[in-house]
Amino acid sequence: MGTKIDAGDIAKPFREEVRAKVAKLKEAGLEAPLLVGLLANSDPAARKYAEWTGKACRADGLRYELREIESPIDVEAALNHANDDPKVHGIIVYYPIFGQVQSFSGASQDDYLRDTVSHKCDVEGLCHTYRTNLYRNVRFLDYPYNTQKCVLPCTALSVVKILEQCPGVYDKKRPVGRHMENRVVTIINRSEIVGRPLAAMLANDGAEVFSIDVDSIYLFRGGRLHKCEEGETPESCVRRSSVVITGVPTKAYKLPSEWIQPNSTVVNVASFKNVDEESLLKIPGVTYVSMVGKVTVAMLERNLMRLFDNFHHPDRRIKVYGDDEELRAKRVENEKIMPWYGNPVQIYTAAVVTALFAFHLMRK
């Protein structure tokens, strides 16, 4: 028989960590970080997510403010106002707003809004800066110091944290970048919010990832995207996989349980159940997570704390979380490594150019 895991149990230690950090801030006389939510649609799922977010933030000592906007056309102005407000430390926009309506500035207006969120406030990790860093496997913002970790998309990150707790998926004895080596994963979703970033994250950890969309299948392997061979089907991908993640946003879709292999891990990301739970749990050794929402909210809070730590703390050179000595040592070490002129080749080139220029003047 299979095992069902409660995502709330996985979220709990992350939320406890957030509460501890908020307590440290308050001990130092600082207010808790402020997260602002922008809601401009009547989607029940979006409103429910906003309510969950507010409830969780308040329970963990964070400040949360929901700003409801009557007309979608006013969202950009509200977003820019929040970006420019020094009292705002994190922003979340509840999509869809325009859906796939075309935009003069990109594929869709919603995509444009995602890129409009400042990287200093983007708790969802979906703006251009964080997306491109993720797809290039760049993990820090402040090379060469490497003290400011990038924010990762919170829903995709929640799946990673869930998989880390599932038996036999992650091998932390391996080096970073190889924790999922020799694992095959199928993700049935390729949205920019979940499927595509999740495929990149798991591939960055060493897995081979089949990314399935309505009309195509791609393979993420070794940091590169490959078109699958002709004849590859969703069924063949799932049957080869020890991890299957479903995120199909429709009630009608059901993944056939007979495709799932014994001892596999199945995670349902969609708001609808994409699998028949009863038949799935009859498969020997299966581990099943039916929803990820509680872990997603925990990752949202974690991202907010990271943004505050990276950009908004009154004195970013002194960490209130106890690692200031480590930070100073790292900066000093990097300053020793990097001379004032940046690079020996640069100073050599400058000297040669100066000598040639002087010789040219003397000939005149």
N, C-alpha and C positions, 0 to 999 in steps of 0.2 A: 504493500500500500504506500501511497505517496504521503508527503508531509506539507501542510499549509503553514506558511510563516506570516505572522502579524507584523506589518510594516511599522506599527506603533512602537514595538519593542526595539526596532532598529533605530527609530528616530530619537528615542529617549536619551541616550548618552550625548547625542549632539546638542539637544536642547538644554541638557544640564550644563554642558560646556558653555553655551551662550549665556545662561543665567550667571555662571561664575564670572564671566568676563564683564557682564553688566554690573555685577556687584563690585568688581574691582574699579570700574569707572566711577561709580557712585562714591566709593571710599575716597577716591581722589578728588571729589567735589565736582565731577563732570556729569552732565545729563546723558541719559541713554541715547543711542543713535535714533534718528527719526526716519521712518520709512513712509513714503507717500505713494498711495495707490491712485491711479487714474482710471475711472470707469466711465465709458461712454457708449455702452450698448445694453440691450435688454436680455442678453444671453443668460439663462438661469445658471449655467455652469460657471460663467465668469463671476456672477454675483456671489455664488456659493464659495468660490475660491477666494474672493475678496473677504468674505465673512470669516472663513477659516484663517486667513492670513492675519486679520485684525485680532481675532481671538487668541491665536498662538502668540503673537507678538506681545500683547498685553500680559498674557500669562507668564511670559519669560522676561518681563521687565523692560521690553523695548517699546518705543513710542510708534504709533501707527495712525495715519490720517488718510481717510478715504475722501478723494475729491471727485464728485460726480459731475460730469459735463453733459449738458443737454444735447448739444449738437456735435457730431463727430468732427465737423470742420474746425471746431475750436480746440481740438486736442493738441495740435502742434504748438499753439500759443501757450496752453497750460503746461505742456511738457517743457518748453523753453524757459518758462517762468520758474519751474521747479529746478531745472538744471542750474539756473543762475542764483538760486536762493542758498546762501551759505548755511542756513539752518537745516536744509534738507540733505540727508546723508545717503539716501537710497530711494530709487524710483522703480515702481512696477506698473506697467501698462497692461490692462486686462483686455486681451484680444479674444475674438476678432472685433475690429471696429469697422473697417471698410471691407474686410474680406479680400477678395481678389480683384477689387476695383482697380483699374489701371491708374498709374500715377505718372506725372510728367517727370518725376525724379527717380523712377525705378520700376521694377516689375509690378509692384503693388504699393498702395499707400501705407498699408500696415508694415511692409518691409522698410519703407522710408522712415516710418516712426521708430522702428527698432533701432535704426542707425542714428536717429536723432538723440536718443538717450545718451547722456555723457558717460564716458567710461568710468568717471569718478563716482557715478551714482547708479550704475546699471547692475542691480541685484540679480537680474535674470541671466546676465552674461551673454546677451544676444546681439550687442552692438558690433559694429564692424571690427573694432580693435580686438575684442575678445574672440570673435569668430575666426578671424584670420590667424591669430596666435594659436588657437586650438588646432586649426587645420595644418599649420606648419610645426606643430608640437613645440611651440615656444611657451614655456611655463612661468616665466617671470617678466615683469614690465620694466625692470630697472637694471638691465645688464650693464656692467659686469658685477654689480653688487649682489643681485639676486636675493633681495630681501622683500620685494613686493610681488607676491604670487598673483597670477592672473585669476580672475573670476571665471568660473565654468558655468555653463547653462544649468540652472538648478534642477530641472526635471531629469535631464540626462545624467547629471551628477547623482541624483537620488537613486537611479538604477544602478550606477556603479557601486554606491555604498551598500545597496541591498545585495548585489552579487558578491561583494567582499565578505558578507556574512553567511552566504549560502555555502554548504559543504562542497568542496572539490572544485570550486570555480577559480578562485584567486590563489596563487602560490606566492606568498610574501617572502619565501626563502630565495626566490629568484631576484636578480637585480631589477631596478626600476626600468620600466619599458618592456619587461619580459614576464610580468606576473601572470599573464594569460597565454603564454606561449603554448602551442599545441592544442589550443581550444578553438573550436569552430562555433560561431554564433550566427544566428539568423535574427534580423530585425525587420519586422513587417510594418514599416513606416519610414518615410524619408523626408519628413518635414524639417524645416530649419529650427524648429523649437525642440524636437525630441530626436527623431530618427537619424538625421545626418550628423549632428554633433555627437550623439551617443556612439554611432558607428566609428567615428574618428577617435573618440576617447578609448574605446575598447581595442581598436587597432593599434593605438599608441601604446597600449599595455601588452601588445604582442599577439592578440587574437587575430584569426582570419574571420572577417565579418561579411556575411551576405546581407546586402541592403535591398529589400524588396519594396517596390512601389507598384502602382496600378499597372504600369505598362513596361517595366524594366527591372532587371536584377543586376546589381553591381557587386563587386568584391573589393572590400578594403583590406589591403595586405601591405605590411611593411611601409606604412606611411603613404601609400599610393592607391589610387582608385583604378580598378580594372573592369572592363566590360566582360561579363560572363560569357562563356562559350554558348553557342547556340544549342538548345536542347535542355539547358538548365531551367528548372521549374521551381516554384515555391515548395512543392512537395519534396523534390530532391534535396533542396537546401536544408529544409527542416529535418529530414531524415539523417542528414550528415552532422547535425548540430547537437552539442551537449547543452547549449544555452539558447533559448528561444524567447524573444521579446515581442509582444504584440501591442500595436498602438493604432488600430483601425477605428476611426471615429464614427462608427455606425453600428446600430443595434443588430442589423441583419447578419454581420460577418461572424462566423465561427470557424476557428482553426480546427481541422479534423484531428481528434485525439489520437487516431491510429498513426499519424505521422510522427508523434513524439516517441523518442526512444527511452527505454528504461534508464533510470539514474540521471535524467536530464533536469535542468532548471528552467522553469517557465515563469516569466514576469509579465503581467498584464498592466500596461501603461494607460490604456484607453479608459475613458469614463464609462464605457460599456464593457461587459465581460466578453472578451473575444474567444473564450474557450468554454467548453462544457465542463464545469468543475467536477461534477460527480464522476464522469468517465475518465477525466484526467488523473484524478487521485487514485484510480484503480491501477494505474501503471506502476510497476515496482520501482521504488527508489526515487520517484519524481519529487522535486521540491517546487512548490507553487506559491507565488506572491500575487494576490488578486488585485491589489491597488497600491499606488506609490505616493498618494497625496500627502500623508503625514511626514514622510521622509522629504518630499519636495519642499514643504513649508520649513522643515528644519534646515535644509540646504539654503533656502532663501534667507533665513535668519543668519546662518553662518556666513553667507556672502555679504550681508549687510555689515557684520562685524569686520570682515576683511576690508571692505571699502572704507569703513571708518578708520581702521588701523592704517591703511595705505595712504589715505588722502585727507581725512577730516580731523584727526586728533590735533588738539591745540599745539602740541609740541611733538611732531612726528619723530624727532631724534631721540626721545626718551619713551620707551615702551612701558606701558602700565601693566603689561601681562607678565613681566618678570624676565624677559629675554633681552634687556637693553645692553648688558655686557657683551652678549654674543653678537648683537647687531654692530656695536662699536668696533669689536675685534674684526668682524668681517670687512667693515669699511676700511679700517686701517690697513688690513692685509691687501685689499685690492688697490689701495692708494700706493702701497709699496710696489705692487706689480706694474702699475701704469705710470710711467714718468710724465713730467709736465708737458713734454712735447708730443705725447700720445703714442708715437711709433718711430723706431730708429730709421725706417725707410723714409718717413716724412722729413726728418731733419736732414738726411743725406740728400734727398731730392732738392730741398730748399737751398742747401749749400751749393750744389752743382748749378742750379739755375742762377743763383746770385753771382757765382764766379763767371759764368758765361755772359751774363748781362754786363758785369764790370769790364770784361775783356772787350766786348762789343763797343762800349763807350770809349775805352782807351784807343781803339783803332780809329775812331772818329777824330 
